[in-house]
Amino acid sequence: MQGLFSLLFATEPLETSSNMWWDSLCYDWHSGNRDRERGGEDLRMQNIMFETLAAVLRLDSESCQVAALHGLGHLNHPGTAALVHTFIAEHPALTAQTKEYALRAAKFDVL
């Protein structure tokens, strides 16, 4: 999945496609349809998706970073806040809008 973002969405975000890509994949954890506390597939998939989103967040592309923040905001992974705060600290030149969105993603407060 990281390849899709680094090879396509980094250069052509296709309107909102790169942001909304994660809605259908992550929203089950946001809505409670999936729960990592159940273990098994729910836990494994959430961890894999978190690692993928972390890799996309590290790409040198603002559109990919915002898309990763959007996914993180829906995934409800316990490592999200730490990842987002590290991202903000490592990117002091973030726009105010992107920083605000990142902070909202850290609280799972994205639409």
C-alpha positions as CSV (number, residue, x, y, z in Angstrom):
1,M,0.0,0.0,0.0
2,Q,2.9,2.4,0.7
3,G,3.9,1.9,-3.0
4,L,0.5,3.2,-4.1
5,F,1.1,6.4,-2.1
6,S,4.7,6.9,-3.0
7,L,4.3,6.1,-6.7
8,L,0.9,7.6,-7.4
9,F,-0.7,9.7,-4.7
10,A,2.6,11.6,-3.9
11,T,2.5,13.1,-7.4
12,E,-1.2,13.0,-8.2
13,P,-3.5,12.9,-5.1
14,L,-6.6,12.6,-7.4
15,E,-8.7,15.2,-5.7
16,T,-9.7,13.7,-2.3
17,S,-9.0,10.1,-3.3
18,S,-5.7,9.9,-1.3
19,N,-7.4,11.2,1.8
20,M,-10.6,9.1,1.5
21,W,-8.7,5.9,0.6
22,W,-8.5,5.1,4.3
23,D,-12.1,5.6,5.2
24,S,-13.3,2.3,4.0
25,L,-10.3,0.5,5.5
26,C,-10.0,2.2,8.9
27,Y,-13.5,3.2,9.7
28,D,-14.5,-0.1,11.2
29,W,-12.2,0.6,14.2
30,H,-13.6,4.1,14.5
31,S,-17.2,2.9,14.5
32,G,-16.6,0.0,16.8
33,N,-17.3,-2.8,14.2
34,R,-13.8,-4.0,14.9
35,D,-12.0,-3.9,18.2
36,R,-8.3,-4.7,18.9
37,E,-9.4,-6.0,22.3
38,R,-10.9,-9.0,20.5
39,G,-7.5,-10.0,19.4
40,G,-7.1,-12.1,16.3
41,E,-7.7,-10.5,12.9
42,D,-8.9,-7.2,14.4
43,L,-5.7,-6.7,16.3
44,R,-3.4,-8.0,13.5
45,M,-5.1,-5.9,10.8
46,Q,-5.1,-2.8,12.9
47,N,-1.4,-3.1,13.7
48,I,-0.5,-3.7,10.0
49,M,-2.6,-0.7,8.9
50,F,-0.9,1.4,11.6
51,E,2.5,0.5,10.4
52,T,1.5,1.2,6.8
53,L,0.0,4.6,7.8
54,A,3.2,5.4,9.7
55,A,5.3,4.6,6.5
56,V,3.0,6.8,4.4
57,L,3.3,9.6,7.0
58,R,7.1,9.5,6.5
59,L,6.8,10.2,2.8
60,D,8.0,13.5,1.6
61,S,4.6,14.5,0.3
62,E,2.1,16.7,2.1
63,S,-0.9,15.1,0.4
64,C,0.3,11.7,1.5
65,Q,1.0,12.9,5.0
66,V,-2.5,14.4,5.3
67,A,-4.0,11.2,3.9
68,A,-2.1,9.2,6.5
69,L,-3.3,11.5,9.2
70,H,-6.8,11.0,8.0
71,G,-6.4,7.2,8.2
72,L,-4.8,7.4,11.6
73,G,-7.7,9.6,12.8
74,H,-10.1,6.8,12.0
75,L,-8.0,3.7,12.9
76,N,-8.1,4.3,16.7
77,H,-4.7,2.6,17.2
78,P,-3.2,3.2,20.7
79,G,0.1,4.4,19.1
80,T,-1.5,7.2,17.1
81,A,-1.0,10.1,19.5
82,A,2.8,9.3,20.0
83,L,3.3,8.9,16.2
84,V,1.5,12.2,15.5
85,H,3.3,14.2,18.1
86,T,6.6,12.8,16.8
87,F,5.6,13.8,13.3
88,I,4.8,17.3,14.4
89,A,8.1,17.6,16.2
90,E,10.0,16.4,13.2
91,H,8.2,18.8,10.8
92,P,8.4,22.3,12.3
93,A,7.5,23.9,9.0
94,L,4.0,22.3,8.9
95,T,1.3,24.7,7.9
96,A,-1.0,25.7,10.8
97,Q,-3.8,23.9,9.0
98,T,-1.9,20.6,8.7
99,K,-0.7,20.8,12.3
100,E,-4.2,21.4,13.5
101,Y,-5.4,18.4,11.5
102,A,-2.6,16.3,12.9
103,L,-3.6,17.2,16.4
104,R,-7.2,16.3,15.6
105,A,-6.1,12.9,14.2
106,A,-4.2,12.2,17.4
107,K,-7.5,12.5,19.2
108,F,-9.5,10.5,16.6
109,D,-11.4,13.6,15.7
110,V,-11.5,13.7,11.9
111,L,-14.4,13.6,9.6
